[in-house]
Amino acid sequence: MLAEKHKIVALWDEWSRRKHYNRARLSLYYHIRERNLRWLTSRARGLLTTNGPVRILKTDLWNEVKKGERYFLDAECSRFAVDISDEICRAAKSDFGNAIFLARSDIEFLPFRTCSFDLIWDISTIDHCDHPENVLREYQRVLRPGGILLLIVENPFCLSFPVTKLQSYLKLHVPFKGFSPSRMVRACRANGLTVVSRFKTNIHLPTFVVYYLERKGELEEINQGNSLFWDSCKKYFVLLCRKE
């Protein structure tokens, strides 16, 4: 088992060295993504009952290190994060210093005490794991009573999903699994997490279509709305879960 974990770490270290993004060319995409994340986080935080300082755990730092995303770093909270990659952790320490309490860890075995966090952000991290049920068991363990899990998972019914799977199979993209919404809902409930809300977001179409809808001022409403047509084009399904 230990040898397998070393292989996984080495794989993600390799990908962190190989994968690069043109931040200037993708600036509008990042703006859209951050706006959507702000909306999702607002929904999640609105479910919290605590009046004190909020402790948030983010389950990887790929986007912060590789894409320069700032939202987590700017969030008004106590920020904690894990990442399985040594390369990502070193870069995060160098880039962010003490802004984040960071540990190199597999999300199936989190190095935190029981009942440590008010909110967990898993933004598709779980899509890269073999055993999502084990991950959700850990999330339930480290959440405080009344804590919220924001779980964002690839939508297998999205029209672009076969392309994502093919890219992963051909090693043109980071390793990717993907799970059905019904499996994830069952796994949450089996591990003591109540599903408070479920919906789809973030349409995934050719860039020129997405940017056209953004320029028309329609994209935000589509991403936050609910329609049979647009839901078939949305990249993620979202579960908001509470630990009772």
Buried (B, 14 or more C-beta within 10 A) or exposed (E): EEEEEEEBBEBBBEBBEEEEEEEEEBEEBBEBBBBBBEBBBEBBBEBBEBEEEBBBBBBBBBBBBBBEBEBBBEBEBBBBBBBBBBBBBBBBEEBBEEEBEBBBBBBBEBEBEEEBBBBBBBBBBBBBBEEBBBBBBBBBBBBBEEBBBBBBBBBBEBBBBEEBBEEBEEEEBBBBBBBEBEEBBEBBEEBBBEBBEBBBBBBBBEEEEBBEBBEEEEBBEBBBBEEEEBBEBBBBBBBBBBBE
